[in-house]
Amino acid sequence: MALCEHLSQTGDPPANTPDGCEECLSTGSPWVHLRRCLECGHIGCCDSSPNKHATKHHHATGHPVIQSFEPGESWRWCYVDSTMG
């Protein structure tokens, strides 16, 4: 099986908001875990969070790959190919 081309072509942009989910910070909403978009640095909350901003960001922008933004975690996920890297 070939490696997902999106995972192999990711960047490493700085986090736009290193202190939490961009949208949740602006509305005061809680989140569970954080994800960083590897195309633009957007920080969004995970799908276990009430607002699922990381996935909403993918649907709005088409940016394919996120990375866990949790301390000690470095896994990545491609929304397009439903592949972890």
trRosetta pair geometry for C-beta under 8 A, 3 or more apart (Angstrom, degrees):
i j d omega theta_ij theta_ji phi_ij phi_ji
2 5 8.0 7 136 -48 116 78
3 7 6.3 -108 169 72 96 116
3 8 5.4 89 119 -49 124 120
3 85 7.3 73 -160 -113 99 123
4 7 4.3 77 77 7 105 107
4 8 6.9 173 89 -7 56 86
4 78 4.9 -149 152 9 159 164
4 80 7.7 142 -164 77 122 99
4 81 4.4 -173 -121 60 122 157
4 83 4.3 171 -43 68 139 150
4 85 6.5 -116 42 -54 115 127
5 8 5.7 -62 -146 43 36 108
5 9 6.1 15 161 -6 70 117
6 9 6.2 -74 -144 46 26 98
6 10 7.0 54 155 -60 63 86
6 64 4.2 -86 -152 113 145 144
6 65 5.2 171 148 -48 106 111
6 78 4.5 123 80 -129 129 126
6 80 5.7 127 -30 42 155 127
6 81 6.4 -178 24 4 121 116
7 10 6.2 -23 -156 -22 33 114
7 65 6.1 145 -92 -109 54 138
7 76 5.9 138 -132 104 97 131
7 78 5.3 -89 -52 -48 91 123
7 81 7.9 -85 -19 51 102 133
7 83 6.4 -93 -32 102 133 116
7 85 3.8 120 -156 -22 144 163
10 38 4.1 -4 -164 139 114 143
10 39 7.7 -95 -142 -63 73 61
10 65 4.9 -85 -96 85 119 153
10 67 7.7 112 172 -47 155 114
10 76 6.6 -111 -32 -151 168 155
11 38 5.6 160 57 164 64 79
11 39 6.4 94 31 -114 114 34
12 38 6.9 -20 -87 -149 37 91
13 36 7.8 -164 73 166 86 112
13 37 7.6 -9 54 95 127 76
13 38 6.8 151 19 -159 91 38
13 39 7.1 0 -3 115 135 18
13 40 6.0 -65 61 170 170 12
13 41 3.6 -107 120 -54 117 98
14 41 5.4 18 81 -125 45 141
15 18 4.5 108 89 -81 133 71
15 36 5.6 -83 -100 -116 89 124
15 41 5.5 180 -119 -171 20 94
15 43 5.3 39 -161 -56 101 119
15 69 6.7 100 -105 -136 130 131
16 22 6.0 1 96 -79 124 125
16 40 7.5 11 -48 133 122 84
16 41 4.7 127 -38 121 80 100
16 42 5.6 2 9 -104 136 37
16 43 5.8 -147 51 1 87 89
17 20 6.1 -48 131 64 115 53
17 21 7.4 21 84 131 132 9
17 22 4.8 151 9 -87 139 73
17 25 6.1 -140 174 9 153 154
17 43 4.9 -119 60 40 85 128
18 43 7.3 164 -87 -50 25 156
19 25 6.9 87 93 -99 98 140
20 24 6.2 -98 151 81 112 110
20 25 4.9 133 87 -64 116 108
20 31 6.6 153 -165 30 97 133
20 34 6.7 -136 -142 -89 42 133
20 43 6.8 140 121 123 23 133
21 24 3.7 55 79 22 119 113
21 25 6.2 177 80 -18 58 83
21 29 7.7 -53 81 80 132 99
21 31 4.7 128 -10 -53 133 155
21 34 6.1 -152 -62 -113 77 93
21 43 5.8 -141 -111 124 36 87
21 44 5.5 49 -137 -148 95 31
21 45 4.1 -23 -84 -42 148 89
21 49 7.3 151 -53 164 157 170
21 51 7.6 139 148 70 156 124
21 53 5.3 116 -167 48 123 145
21 54 8.0 -97 -122 -45 107 80
22 25 6.1 -61 -153 31 21 110
22 26 6.8 11 155 -12 59 109
22 42 6.2 -70 -4 -159 140 79
22 43 5.6 130 -31 64 86 78
22 44 6.8 -39 24 -81 93 62
22 53 7.2 -165 52 156 81 149
23 26 5.9 -61 -153 37 34 108
23 27 6.3 5 159 3 69 113
23 29 7.4 -7 120 40 82 126
23 44 7.1 26 15 -122 106 81
23 45 7.8 -96 58 4 99 102
23 51 6.6 -137 101 132 126 150
23 53 4.7 -176 36 -117 128 144
24 27 6.2 -71 -140 51 30 93
24 28 7.5 -95 175 76 61 9
24 29 4.2 -100 -136 72 81 91
24 30 6.9 -62 -164 95 130 4
24 31 4.9 -117 -31 -41 175 110
24 45 5.7 66 -28 -35 137 130
24 49 7.5 -70 -71 173 144 141
24 51 6.3 178 -76 38 95 142
24 53 6.6 -127 -29 -15 93 146
25 28 7.9 32 -169 -68 22 34
29 50 6.4 -123 -178 67 119 122
29 51 5.7 59 133 -23 157 134
30 49 7.2 -154 113 -149 68 95
30 50 6.8 75 68 9 82 118
31 34 6.6 68 128 -73 142 75
31 45 3.5 -132 -134 -113 121 127
31 46 7.3 113 -178 23 100 71
31 49 4.2 -12 -144 -123 68 141
31 50 7.8 -115 -100 28 49 78
31 51 7.4 -63 -94 39 87 101
31 53 7.7 -57 -105 19 125 115
32 45 6.7 99 33 -171 66 104
32 46 5.7 -75 72 54 101 109
32 48 4.4 -62 59 99 160 104
32 49 4.5 -150 11 -73 88 77
33 45 7.1 119 72 -159 44 65
33 46 4.1 20 68 -7 95 136
33 48 6.5 53 17 50 100 115
33 49 7.1 -139 37 -42 56 106
33 68 7.2 -39 165 -145 122 91
33 69 7.8 146 164 58 76 76
33 70 5.5 -36 -153 -63 102 123
34 43 5.6 -5 -170 -172 116 100
34 44 7.3 146 -154 79 66 30
34 45 6.3 -52 -101 -103 56 49
34 46 7.0 -100 -62 -30 11 88
34 54 7.9 139 -167 -59 44 124
34 68 7.6 95 86 -172 62 55
34 69 3.9 -63 111 73 103 114
34 70 6.3 149 49 -60 80 68
35 43 7.3 154 77 -153 42 53
35 44 5.5 -27 64 69 93 80
35 45 7.4 81 17 -180 89 7
35 46 5.7 113 -26 -80 110 73
35 54 3.8 38 61 -111 130 152
35 66 4.2 17 171 173 118 134
35 67 6.9 151 -161 71 71 33
35 68 6.3 -53 -108 -110 68 35
35 69 5.7 175 -111 1 11 100
35 77 7.8 -46 -142 38 132 117
36 41 6.5 -25 -168 -147 100 43
36 42 7.2 154 -155 78 51 45
36 43 5.6 -23 -98 -97 71 71
36 66 6.4 145 71 -161 38 75
36 67 5.1 -23 61 60 94 88
36 68 7.8 12 16 101 86 14
36 69 4.4 111 -31 -71 95 113
37 40 5.2 1 103 48 127 78
37 41 6.3 -36 68 24 86 12
37 42 4.1 31 14 46 127 91
37 43 7.8 -123 6 -62 80 29
37 44 7.1 56 -37 3 97 109
37 54 7.4 179 -59 -146 83 81
37 57 6.0 -109 -63 130 132 139
37 58 7.7 -179 -108 -73 109 72
37 61 7.7 29 -145 69 154 150
37 63 5.0 36 -163 123 121 149
37 65 7.6 114 -158 86 55 54
37 66 5.7 -45 -94 -102 47 77
38 63 7.7 167 56 170 57 112
38 65 4.6 -32 42 98 122 103
38 66 6.6 176 -10 -114 88 21
38 67 5.5 81 -60 -16 109 105
38 76 6.8 6 -32 -135 146 121
39 61 7.5 -176 78 133 140 133
39 63 4.0 -138 31 -140 140 114
39 64 7.4 95 -41 30 126 64
39 65 7.1 122 -34 50 88 81
40 61 7.3 -88 3 -177 140 163
40 63 6.2 -94 3 -94 102 154
42 54 7.9 154 114 -119 105 63
42 57 5.1 178 117 -153 151 153
42 61 7.9 163 -3 -1 152 157
42 63 7.6 140 26 51 124 160
43 69 5.9 18 -132 -38 99 177
44 52 7.9 22 158 156 114 36
44 53 3.6 -145 -156 108 98 91
44 54 3.3 162 92 -71 117 58
44 55 7.6 -160 129 8 142 43
44 56 7.1 -166 -155 50 144 86
44 57 4.9 -142 -50 -8 152 132
44 66 7.6 -77 51 -122 107 137
45 49 3.6 -52 152 51 125 166
45 50 7.9 5 114 45 150 58
45 51 5.9 78 57 66 132 92
45 52 6.7 -96 92 -96 90 15
45 53 4.7 73 31 29 80 100
45 54 6.2 -140 70 -16 29 91
46 49 5.3 116 60 -6 61 100
46 52 7.3 -39 129 -120 29 59
46 54 6.0 1 -95 19 37 134
47 52 5.0 34 -115 -120 56 104
47 54 7.4 -85 -43 58 68 106
47 55 5.7 54 -80 -24 96 134
49 52 6.1 170 71 -64 85 44
49 53 7.2 -36 88 9 136 84
51 56 7.4 -50 153 -6 82 142
52 55 4.8 -27 165 40 103 114
52 56 5.9 115 108 -25 81 96
53 56 5.2 -55 -139 42 38 115
53 57 6.1 47 158 -28 69 100
54 57 5.7 -50 -153 29 29 114
54 58 6.9 32 148 -18 61 101
54 66 5.5 51 -176 -113 123 159
55 58 5.5 -48 -153 32 38 114
55 59 6.5 34 151 -15 67 104
55 79 7.4 141 -128 -110 72 132
56 59 5.7 -54 -148 39 34 110
56 60 6.2 30 154 -17 67 110
57 60 5.9 -60 -144 41 29 108
57 61 5.9 -9 169 11 67 117
57 63 6.8 -29 137 46 94 119
58 61 6.7 -78 -135 53 20 86
58 62 7.2 59 -178 -109 57 10
58 63 5.9 -107 -115 66 60 73
58 64 7.2 76 -142 -112 105 23
58 66 7.2 -79 -64 -38 117 112
58 79 4.6 102 -169 -23 152 169
64 78 5.4 5 156 -151 101 82
64 79 5.6 -145 -155 44 55 87
64 80 4.5 -29 -135 -12 115 115
64 81 7.9 43 -174 3 123 84
65 76 5.6 10 -175 178 109 113
65 77 6.9 162 -149 81 62 42
65 78 5.1 -29 -93 -96 84 69
65 79 7.4 -150 -78 5 33 78
65 85 8.0 -28 -140 36 123 125
66 76 6.8 171 90 -154 41 66
66 77 5.4 -9 59 57 88 92
66 79 7.4 61 -2 -36 99 99
67 74 6.9 -20 -171 -166 113 48
67 75 7.0 169 -150 94 67 39
67 76 4.6 -34 -96 -98 79 80
67 77 7.7 168 -88 16 33 69
68 73 3.8 -49 106 118 146 123
68 74 6.7 -104 53 -78 104 8
68 75 5.3 53 -7 54 117 79
68 76 7.8 -118 -1 -76 71 39
70 73 4.4 35 72 26 98 127
75 84 6.0 -14 -175 -169 115 106
75 85 7.3 144 -164 76 67 41
76 84 6.9 144 80 -162 52 56
76 85 4.6 -25 68 66 105 91
77 83 7.5 163 -153 85 52 41
77 84 5.5 -24 -99 -104 71 69
77 85 7.6 179 -78 21 26 75
78 81 4.6 13 108 44 129 92
78 82 7.0 -70 88 -13 79 12
78 83 4.7 4 45 55 113 86
78 84 7.8 -152 16 -75 75 24
78 85 6.9 51 -20 -7 101 113
79 82 7.3 13 -164 -73 28 54
